[in-house]
Amino acid sequence: MRPGPAKTAGAPDHAPGTDGPLPAGGSAGPAAARPAHDTPSRRFLARATLLSAALSMAGAVLGLGRDQALAHLFGAGAETDAFLVAWTVPELAATLLIEDGMAFVLVPAFSAALALRARGNSTPDPVHALIAASLPRLCLAFAATAAAVVAGAPLLVSSLAPGLSDPSLAVSCTRLTATCVLSFGLAGYCSAALRAHRSYLAPGAIYIAYNVAIIGTMFVLGAHWGVRSAALGVALGGCLMVAVQTPSLGRRIARRPGRPSFTYDGDGGRPLAPGLVCAVLLFALCRQSQVLIERYFASTLPAGAISHLNYAQKVAQLPMSLSMMVCVVTFPVVAQAIAEGDTRRARDRVERDVLLMAGLVLLGAAVVVACAPQIVQLLFQRGAFTAQDTAATAAVMRVYAAGLLGQTLVGALVRSYFAAGRTTWFPLGAMGVGALATVAISACAVGRWGACGIAAANATGITLTALLLLYGLGTHSVPVRVRRVVAELARPVCAAVCATAAGLVCAGLFVSPAASVAACCTCVTAVFLLLAWLLDAADARSLLLSVAQFLRHSVTRKLGHGR
């Protein structure tokens, strides 16, 4: 589950300098009057990334609040296990239709249409033509899939969790969450279109609206509906995801009237080629199958195992979700560079993104490993969530953290495979190998190590996929210098290992979980940044100097205004 972007409130639909139409298509003047490409500045990308990270953090905090409410109201037992089986549907739909799947298809598609518009192809308007050719068909497919999930809910539940103690509750929750297939599909379509226009506020707000709806519904109806109230909140939250984006997208589409009669021919020029759509969706489905594998094996363990895996995963993946905001912002930039034939610019952008994201997620992983019990105790240990649940969840969370770098690399690298809008099956093959490894290791480890064995299988499988995607770069995608990237990744890994050791020592010095988490975060961050500076990990020196210069400039400017 990964979040998105941002803007400020006010009359304009976008924050100045951070959110606006694709520069290449923002002017009505002739194409000859503009440069061959309008590359967004580093300041634009930095502001957009910070904006996206802020909204992502807000959505993540509300997601934690949602999980806290679920744990407080319903604990970690058979009832929450039943809901979390139904939760598989929105998790899968979010991956396929919002975060990975359709975004890999639609962002390059809209980027190509905007590039055509910028070159003067305004009659018929390529953006309107793309919407007319794709949106009705996708809506029909989403609605049909949602209806199929509702009808096949009993079979779906028995397949996902054959050992579940209360399958009827899981079936009723699944039927409620099935509506998100349609709503998430529309939300993902709007998000891709807006991000291709370099608009980040509305897409970033969707998970805020989504989690508010779930939390509110649980507290209002939880006493009468039980855990079904959370499933109803998923359905309502999906509708809010669409509602918060529709006005912004409508205004952008209305700017360029035209007849929707544009057609694409040839696989290279047809953004929504069936082969590309199938390759992207199958990859996303295979990636999300890791969660299905987890719940299948966890359903054979004592009640609460699925809940422990879920809570641990949600917290452990927070650093990854924040680091992914980098490539959420820069993916349209890479797609634009490839569309213009500037592979060097695309390569440099991908390499910088991979190293920066790796540094961010390794810092977060160090914090998670160092003070996992204190984090879980602080967040969840209240109401029906017991100390035993805390210990089990913290153990799983530490194992999950070992796979965070692999998770992040997969999310970053796969975008370079699909940024050109061409069909490639290599990512699906790499993910398939990782999924098979997850199944094999889970089958061997679940009997001996329980939920921790399942988490270890997940971490191993996704890391194997990341290595395969790194190996295939250049041949199947953007020509990234793989050896250079691997050598550079060793530096933040070393910094993270040392920071984790320091954090473990610091976390044990305090009894209070809040004080322990605060001290551990401070210690880990200080050690990691110091070592990153010394090793120049992920280009840390120039990055930190840029931040310092920006802060100094901001302070100087404020003092000047105050005279």
Long-range contacts (C-beta under 8 A, 24 or more apart in sequence): 1-63, 1-91, 1-94, 1-95, 1-99, 1-207, 1-314, 1-317, 1-321, 2-56, 2-94, 2-99, 2-320, 2-321, 2-324, 2-328, 2-411, 3-55, 3-56, 3-59, 3-60, 3-204, 3-206, 3-207, 3-321, 3-325, 4-52, 4-55, 4-56, 4-59, 4-191, 4-195, 4-200, 4-203, 4-204, 4-205, 4-206, 4-207, 4-325, 4-328, 5-48, 5-51, 5-52, 5-55, 5-56, 5-195, 5-200, 5-201, 5-202, 5-203, 5-204, 5-325, 5-328, 5-329, 6-51, 6-52, 6-54, 6-55, 6-200, 6-201, 6-204, 6-205, 7-51, 7-199, 7-200, 7-201, 7-202, 7-204, 8-201, 13-199, 13-201, 13-247, 13-248, 13-251, 13-252, 14-199, 14-201, 15-47, 15-51, 15-201, 17-43, 17-44, 17-47, 18-44, 18-47, 18-48, 18-51, 18-200, 19-48, 19-51, 19-198, 19-199, 19-200, 19-201, 20-197, 20-198, 20-199, 21-197, 21-198, 21-199, 21-252, 21-255, 22-111, 22-114, 22-118, 22-196, 22-197, 22-198, 22-332, 22-336, 23-198, 24-114, 24-115, 24-118, 24-336, 25-114, 25-115, 25-117, 25-118, 30-120, 31-118, 31-119, 31-120, 34-118, 36-340, 37-336, 37-337, 37-340, 37-342, 39-333, 39-336, 39-337, 39-345, 40-198, 40-333, 45-329, 45-330, 45-333, 48-198, 48-200, 48-329, 49-325, 49-326, 49-329, 49-330, 51-200, 51-201, 51-204, 52-200, 52-204, 52-325, 52-328, 52-329, 53-322, 53-325, 55-200, 55-201, 55-204, 55-205, 55-207, 55-208, 56-204, 56-207, 56-321, 56-322, 56-324, 56-325, 57-322, 58-208, 59-204, 59-206, 59-207, 59-208, 59-210, 59-211, 60-207, 60-318, 60-321, 60-322, 62-207, 62-208, 62-211, 62-212, 62-215, 63-207, 63-211, 63-314, 64-314, 64-315, 64-318, 64-379, 65-211, 65-215, 66-211, 66-214, 66-215, 66-218, 67-310, 67-311, 67-314, 67-379, 67-380, 68-379, 68-380, 69-215, 69-218, 69-219, 70-218, 70-227, 70-230, 71-307, 71-311, 71-380, 71-382, 71-383, 71-384, 71-385, 71-389, 72-382, 72-383, 72-384, 72-385, 73-218, 73-219, 73-222, 73-383, 73-384, 74-222, 74-226, 74-227, 74-230, 74-384, 75-307, 75-383, 75-384, 75-385, 75-386, 75-389, 76-304, 76-307, 76-308, 76-311, 76-384, 76-385, 76-386, 76-389, 76-393, 77-303, 77-304, 77-307, 77-384, 78-164, 78-165, 78-166, 78-303, 79-166, 79-169, 79-226, 79-227, 80-227, 80-304, 80-306, 80-307, 81-161, 81-164, 81-165, 81-166, 81-170, 81-299, 81-303, 81-304, 81-305, 81-306, 81-307, 82-164, 82-165, 82-166, 82-167, 82-169, 82-170, 82-173, 82-227, 83-169, 83-170, 83-173, 83-227, 83-230, 83-231, 84-295, 84-306, 84-307, 84-310, 85-157, 85-160, 85-161, 85-164, 85-170, 85-173, 85-174, 85-295, 85-299, 85-306, 86-157, 86-170, 86-173, 86-174, 86-176, 86-177, 86-231, 87-173, 87-177, 87-234, 87-310, 88-160, 88-291, 88-292, 88-295, 89-149, 89-174, 89-177, 89-178, 89-180, 89-181, 90-177, 90-180, 90-184, 90-234, 90-238, 91-288, 91-291, 92-285, 92-288, 92-291, 92-292, 93-180, 93-181, 93-184, 93-185, 94-184, 95-284, 95-285, 95-287, 95-288, 96-281, 96-284, 96-285, 96-288, 97-142, 97-181, 97-184, 97-185, 97-187, 97-188, 98-184, 98-187, 98-188, 98-191, 98-206, 98-241, 99-188, 100-280, 100-283, 100-284, 100-287, 100-411, 100-414, 101-188, 101-280, 101-281, 101-283, 101-284, 101-285, 102-185, 102-188, 102-189, 102-192, 102-280, 102-281, 103-188, 103-191, 103-192, 103-195, 103-331, 104-280, 104-284, 104-414, 104-415, 104-418, 105-192, 105-271, 105-272, 105-276, 105-277, 105-280, 105-418, 105-421, 106-134, 106-188, 106-189, 106-192, 106-193, 106-196, 106-271, 106-272, 107-192, 107-195, 107-196, 107-331, 107-332, 107-335, 108-271, 108-335, 108-338, 108-339, 108-418, 108-419, 108-420, 108-421, 109-134, 109-192, 109-196, 109-271, 109-272, 109-421, 110-192, 110-193, 110-196, 110-197, 110-271, 111-196, 111-332, 111-335, 111-336, 111-339, 112-269, 112-271, 112-335, 112-339, 112-421, 113-271, 114-196, 114-197, 115-336, 115-339, 115-340, 117-256, 121-262, 122-256, 122-258, 123-258, 123-259, 124-258, 124-259, 124-260, 124-261, 124-262, 125-256, 125-257, 125-258, 125-259, 125-260, 125-262, 126-262, 127-253, 127-256, 128-253, 128-256, 128-257, 128-258, 128-259, 128-260, 128-262, 129-258, 129-260, 129-261, 129-262, 129-263, 130-262, 130-271, 130-272, 131-193, 131-253, 131-260, 132-260, 132-261, 133-260, 133-262, 133-263, 133-264, 133-272, 134-189, 134-272, 135-189, 138-185, 138-189, 139-182, 139-185, 139-186, 141-185, 142-181, 142-182, 142-185, 142-186, 143-182, 145-181, 145-182, 146-178, 146-179, 146-180, 146-181, 146-182, 149-174, 149-175, 149-178, 149-181, 150-175, 150-178, 153-178, 160-292, 160-295, 160-296, 160-299, 161-295, 161-296, 161-299, 161-306, 162-296, 162-299, 163-299, 163-300, 164-299, 165-303, 169-226, 169-227, 169-228, 172-228, 172-231, 173-227, 173-228, 173-230, 173-231, 174-231, 176-228, 176-231, 176-232, 176-234, 176-235, 177-231, 177-234, 177-235, 179-235, 179-238, 180-234, 180-235, 180-237, 180-238, 182-238, 183-235, 183-238, 183-239, 183-241, 183-242, 184-238, 184-241, 186-241, 186-242, 187-238, 187-241, 187-242, 187-245, 190-242, 190-245, 190-246, 190-249, 191-245, 193-249, 193-252, 194-245, 194-248, 194-249, 194-252, 195-328, 195-331, 195-332, 196-332, 196-335, 197-252, 198-332, 199-248, 199-252, 200-329, 201-248, 202-244, 202-245, 202-247, 202-248, 202-249, 203-245, 205-244, 205-245, 206-240, 206-241, 206-244, 206-245, 207-241, 209-237, 209-240, 209-241, 209-243, 209-244, 210-237, 210-238, 210-240, 210-241, 211-237, 212-237, 212-240, 213-237, 213-240, 267-422, 267-423, 268-421, 268-422, 271-421, 273-423, 275-423, 276-418, 276-421, 276-422, 276-423, 279-418, 279-423, 279-424, 279-425, 279-427, 279-428, 280-418, 282-428, 283-414, 283-427, 283-428, 283-431, 286-428, 286-431, 286-432, 286-435, 287-410, 287-431, 287-435, 287-465, 289-435, 290-434, 290-435, 290-438, 290-458, 290-461, 290-462, 293-435, 293-438, 293-439, 293-442, 293-454, 293-457, 293-458, 294-442, 294-454, 294-455, 294-458, 297-442, 297-443, 297-446, 297-454, 298-446, 298-451, 298-454, 300-446, 301-446, 301-450, 301-451, 304-389, 304-392, 305-450, 305-451, 307-389, 308-389, 308-392, 308-393, 308-396, 308-451, 309-396, 309-451, 309-454, 309-455, 311-376, 311-380, 311-393, 311-397, 312-376, 312-393, 312-394, 312-396, 312-397, 312-400, 312-455, 313-396, 313-397, 313-400, 315-368, 315-375, 315-376, 315-379, 315-397, 316-365, 316-368, 316-397, 316-400, 316-401, 316-404, 317-400, 317-404, 317-407, 318-364, 319-360, 319-361, 319-363, 319-364, 319-365, 319-367, 319-368, 319-404, 320-361, 320-364, 320-404, 320-407, 320-408, 320-411, 322-360, 322-364, 323-356, 323-357, 323-358, 323-360, 323-361, 323-364, 323-408, 324-357, 324-408, 324-411, 324-412, 326-353, 326-356, 326-357, 326-360, 326-412, 327-353, 327-357, 327-411, 327-412, 327-415, 331-415, 331-419, 334-415, 334-416, 334-419, 334-478, 335-419, 335-420, 335-421, 338-419, 338-420, 338-478, 339-420, 339-421, 343-478, 343-479, 346-416, 346-419, 346-478, 347-478, 347-479, 347-480, 347-481, 350-412, 350-413, 350-415, 350-416, 350-478, 350-480, 351-480, 351-481, 351-484, 351-485, 352-539, 353-412, 354-409, 354-412, 354-413, 354-480, 354-485, 354-489, 355-485, 355-488, 355-489, 355-492, 355-538, 355-539, 356-538, 356-539, 356-543, 357-408, 357-409, 357-412, 358-405, 358-408, 358-409, 358-489, 358-492, 358-538, 359-492, 359-532, 359-537, 359-538, 359-540, 361-404, 361-405, 361-407, 361-408, 362-404, 362-405, 362-492, 362-493, 362-495, 362-496, 362-528, 363-496, 363-499, 363-524, 363-525, 363-528, 364-404, 365-401, 365-402, 365-404, 365-405, 365-496, 365-500, 366-496, 366-497, 366-499, 366-500, 366-503, 366-524, 366-528, 367-503, 367-520, 367-521, 367-524, 367-525, 368-397, 368-398, 368-400, 368-401, 368-404, 369-398, 369-401, 369-500, 369-503, 369-504, 370-499, 370-500, 370-502, 370-503, 370-504, 370-506, 370-507, 370-520, 370-524, 371-503, 371-507, 371-516, 371-517, 371-520, 371-521, 372-397, 372-398, 372-401, 374-507, 374-513, 374-516, 374-517, 374-520, 375-513, 375-517, 377-513, 378-513, 378-514, 378-517, 392-451, 395-451, 395-452, 396-451, 396-452, 396-455, 399-452, 399-455, 399-456, 399-459, 400-455, 400-458, 400-459, 402-456, 402-459, 402-463, 403-458, 403-459, 403-460, 403-462, 403-463, 405-463, 405-466, 405-493, 406-459, 406-462, 406-463, 406-464, 406-465, 406-466, 406-467, 407-462, 407-466, 409-466, 409-469, 409-470, 410-462, 410-465, 410-466, 410-469, 413-466, 413-469, 413-470, 413-473, 413-477, 414-469, 416-473, 416-477, 416-478, 416-480, 417-469, 417-472, 417-476, 417-477, 419-477, 419-478, 420-477, 424-476, 424-477, 426-469, 426-472, 426-476, 426-477, 427-469, 429-468, 430-465, 430-468, 430-469, 430-472, 431-465, 433-464, 433-465, 433-468, 434-461, 434-462, 434-463, 434-464, 434-465, 434-468, 435-461, 436-461, 437-461, 437-464, 438-462, 488-537, 488-538, 491-532, 491-535, 491-536, 491-537, 491-538, 492-532, 492-535, 492-537, 492-538, 494-531, 494-535, 494-537, 495-527, 495-528, 495-531, 495-532, 495-535, 495-537, 496-528, 498-527, 498-528, 498-531, 499-523, 499-524, 499-525, 499-527, 499-528, 499-531, 500-524, 502-527, 503-527
